[in-house]
């Protein structure tokens, strides 16, 4: 079994303490064989590319799969794999695309357009924080046939637990993870072939691996079979015991504060 945490954003605007230090932090939480994802988020965000290409550090970086696409890199010194991820944000709600080529983006306002590109790029598609802010839960509740086009459902998001500590009028939905769990049990389980995952959705390097999913995977590193095996095992996981669910409320609160500050200065309020 290996631990995976495929929903992370590094620090603010992709800030991190350096390649080796970030790998060390991921290794401490996920252990040898661990896999973590770095999400690009928006039309001009290339933090995954910035991370894997940044100067400095002694750890070797081995490209997994096509050397031009750089969908993932393997760090043999720590047996850690870093995967490129795109968080698509159409108006209907967010989903993440695992194994994105470095030179591609998915930035459409319509879900169908976003899904078409994600499918053409052969990514693994996971509906994330479905009942949190910008979640797809309400939309798929009315259009459940869309579930056939995804591979997994994020049943626990460590950052979504922020809604449990903020006031009811904060516009941050409480009970997001409970709602995700209930929807899975009531609608998805037994009807749709979606795996269940628990990820951090962190916005600081130090919380990588706070929440994670354990899967069985033994792929040929530096081969395209890695992505097929990763997808297969994610979709196959329907065991709650494989989910480590720990909140990252402090990190989420800090990120929310940054967003409020940024909005304040952009609007000139």
C-alpha positions, 0 to 999 in steps of 0.5 A: 500500500502507498499513500497518495495526496493528489490535491495540493497547491503548495504555498501562496502562488506556488511558494515553497521552501525549495525542491529538496525540502518540499520532497522531505516534507512529503516523504515524512508524511507519505513515506517511501512510494508516496505520491503527491499532486500539485494543482495548477489553478487558473489560466496563468497558474503553472506552479507544478511546472515551476516546482519541478523545474526550479533550480537548486536541490540535490535530489535526482528528478526522473520524468515519468512517461513522455519526456516532453509532457512531464506529467509526473516526476519520480525522486529516487532518493526518497521514492516519492512521485510528484504528479501534475494536476489541473483544477478545472473550474467550470461554472458547474463546479470544480474537478481535478485532472490527474496527470496533466501535461505541462504545456496544457491547460483546462480553462473553460467556463462550461463543464462539457468543454472542460470534460472534453479536453480532460478526456482527450488528454487521458487524465484521471478525473476526480470531483473534489469538495463537491459540497464546499465552495465552488463544488459540483455537488448541487449540479451532479445531484440534478444530473447524476449521469455525469458521474459516469465521466469521472473516476473518483469522488473526494469524500473528505477534503481536509480544508473543507473542515473550515466550514465547521469552525466559521459562523453560519453566515460566513458563506463557507458551507458547514458540513461539506464533508458529511454531505459528500459522504452521504451523497456517496452512500445514497447515490453513488455507491453500488450505482456508479463506478467511482472510487473514494478519496481523501485529500488535503487541498492544502495551500502550504507545503507543511500540510502535504499529506495531512489527509491521504488515501492508501492504494495498492500500486506497483507501477513501472516507474518512468513508464506510461503504465504508471498513470494507468495503474494509478487511475485503476487503483484510485477507481477501485478504492471503495474502502473507507479504512483506506482513507486518512481523514485529518482536518487542515483548518488552520491552513484553510483559514490562512488561505481564506484570509489571503483570498479576502485580502487579494479581493480587497486590493483588486476591487479597491475596497 
